[in-house]
Amino acid sequence: MISEEDFKEEDFKEEDFEEEDFEENDEDENESLPFAKAEVVRLMRQNLDSDKMIRERVKVEMNKFLGEIVERVCEQLNEYPYTTVEYEMLKESIYPYQNISRINQEKERILMHLEAIKADCNALAMDVKSTLKLKDVVEEDEFHGLTKE
């Protein structure tokens, strides 16, 4: 009879029960993947914390995602009229992917600047309405729904 001591949790590592062991059912799906799944998983493991487990679907979807990125870069490379793909062309094509954090920071900066411009426009509009009247009549304040006297 097997005792509970024989089945301690630390004896079972996550690698022992990886979904990779059950790849027989996924052969058809693996053939449609753009990259070798083992290589993608190896790269993921290098960059993830050691305590992370990777579900099979994540491995497959990461593989497909990387394939889509290659397709998009190649579509942009095809826009060049040249028959040889040069390094400078590649650098230009992958620029958005390598600089996404800087691009997002720039986007946030522009949005904040636009918000400041909107606030200035609103303040100017209120100032114009209150100080530059053509007639001395009661006007409805569009900003507050109140009437001025």
C-alpha positions as CSV (number, residue, x, y, z in Angstrom):
1,M,0.0,0.0,0.0
2,I,1.2,3.5,-0.8
3,S,1.3,6.0,2.0
4,E,0.7,9.8,1.8
5,E,4.3,10.4,2.5
6,D,5.2,8.8,-0.8
7,F,3.2,11.6,-2.6
8,K,4.7,14.8,-1.1
9,E,3.9,18.0,-3.2
10,E,7.6,18.9,-3.5
11,D,8.3,15.6,-5.3
12,F,6.1,16.7,-8.1
13,K,7.5,19.5,-10.2
14,E,5.4,21.3,-12.7
15,E,7.7,20.1,-15.5
16,D,6.7,16.5,-14.7
17,F,3.1,17.3,-15.6
18,E,3.5,19.8,-18.4
19,E,0.9,19.7,-21.1
20,E,3.7,19.1,-23.6
21,D,3.6,15.4,-22.5
22,F,0.2,15.1,-24.1
23,E,1.1,16.4,-27.5
24,E,-0.2,13.4,-29.4
25,N,-3.7,15.0,-29.6
26,D,-2.3,18.3,-30.8
27,E,-0.3,17.1,-33.8
28,D,-2.7,18.6,-36.3
29,E,-2.6,22.0,-34.5
30,N,1.2,22.0,-34.2
31,E,1.6,21.5,-37.9
32,S,-0.2,24.8,-38.5
33,L,2.0,26.7,-36.1
34,P,4.6,29.1,-37.7
35,F,7.5,28.2,-35.3
36,A,8.7,25.1,-33.5
37,K,6.7,25.1,-30.3
38,A,9.6,24.0,-28.2
39,E,11.6,27.0,-29.2
40,V,8.8,29.5,-28.4
41,V,8.3,27.8,-25.0
42,R,12.0,27.9,-24.3
43,L,12.1,31.6,-25.0
44,M,9.0,32.2,-22.9
45,R,10.5,30.3,-20.0
46,Q,13.7,32.4,-20.2
47,N,11.7,35.5,-19.8
48,L,9.0,34.4,-17.3
49,D,9.5,34.0,-13.6
50,S,10.5,30.4,-12.7
51,D,7.3,29.8,-10.7
52,K,5.1,30.5,-13.7
53,M,3.3,27.6,-15.4
54,I,2.4,28.1,-19.1
55,R,-0.9,26.6,-20.3
56,E,-0.9,24.9,-23.7
57,R,-3.3,27.4,-25.2
58,V,-0.9,30.2,-24.2
59,K,2.0,28.4,-25.9
60,V,0.0,28.0,-29.1
61,E,-1.4,31.5,-29.1
62,M,2.0,33.0,-28.5
63,N,3.3,31.0,-31.4
64,K,0.5,32.3,-33.7
65,F,1.0,35.9,-32.5
66,L,4.7,35.8,-33.3
67,G,3.8,34.4,-36.8
68,E,1.4,37.3,-37.3
69,I,4.1,39.8,-36.4
70,V,6.4,38.3,-39.0
71,E,3.6,38.5,-41.5
72,R,3.0,42.2,-40.8
73,V,6.7,43.0,-41.0
74,C,7.0,41.2,-44.3
75,E,3.9,43.0,-45.7
76,Q,5.7,46.3,-44.9
77,L,8.9,45.0,-46.4
78,N,7.0,44.1,-49.6
79,E,6.0,47.7,-50.0
80,Y,9.6,48.6,-50.9
81,P,10.2,48.5,-54.6
82,Y,13.6,46.6,-54.2
83,T,14.2,42.9,-54.8
84,T,16.6,42.6,-51.9
85,V,15.6,43.2,-48.3
86,E,18.2,45.4,-46.6
87,Y,18.9,45.8,-42.9
88,E,17.7,49.5,-42.9
89,M,14.4,48.4,-44.4
90,L,14.0,45.8,-41.6
91,K,14.8,48.4,-39.0
92,E,12.2,50.7,-40.3
93,S,9.6,47.9,-40.5
94,I,10.2,46.7,-36.9
95,Y,10.4,50.2,-35.4
96,P,6.8,50.2,-34.0
97,Y,7.3,46.9,-32.3
98,Q,10.7,47.8,-30.7
99,N,9.5,51.2,-29.6
100,I,6.0,50.6,-28.4
101,S,6.6,51.9,-24.9
102,R,8.1,55.1,-26.2
103,I,5.2,55.5,-28.7
104,N,2.7,55.0,-25.9
105,Q,4.4,57.6,-23.7
106,E,4.3,60.0,-26.6
107,K,0.6,59.2,-27.2
108,E,-0.1,60.0,-23.5
109,R,1.8,63.2,-23.7
110,I,-0.1,64.4,-26.7
111,L,-3.5,63.4,-25.1
112,M,-2.6,65.4,-22.0
113,H,-1.6,68.4,-24.1
114,L,-4.9,68.2,-26.0
115,E,-6.8,68.1,-22.7
116,A,-4.9,71.3,-21.7
117,I,-5.8,72.9,-25.0
118,K,-9.5,72.0,-24.5
119,A,-9.4,73.5,-21.0
120,D,-7.9,76.7,-22.4
121,C,-10.5,76.9,-25.2
122,N,-13.3,76.4,-22.7
123,A,-11.8,79.1,-20.5
124,L,-11.5,81.5,-23.4
125,A,-15.0,80.8,-24.6
126,M,-16.4,81.6,-21.1
127,D,-14.3,84.8,-21.0
128,V,-15.5,85.9,-24.5
129,K,-19.1,85.3,-23.6
130,S,-18.8,87.2,-20.3
131,T,-16.7,90.2,-21.4
132,L,-17.3,90.7,-25.1
133,K,-21.1,91.3,-25.4
134,L,-22.5,93.0,-28.5
135,K,-25.8,93.8,-26.8
136,D,-26.8,94.4,-23.2
137,V,-29.3,91.6,-23.0
138,V,-29.8,88.5,-20.9
139,E,-28.0,85.5,-22.3
140,E,-28.2,81.9,-21.4
141,D,-25.0,80.4,-20.1
142,E,-24.3,77.3,-22.2
143,F,-21.8,75.9,-19.7
144,H,-24.0,76.0,-16.6
145,G,-27.5,76.2,-17.9
146,L,-28.1,79.5,-16.0
147,T,-29.1,82.9,-17.2
148,K,-27.0,86.0,-16.8
149,E,-28.5,89.3,-15.8
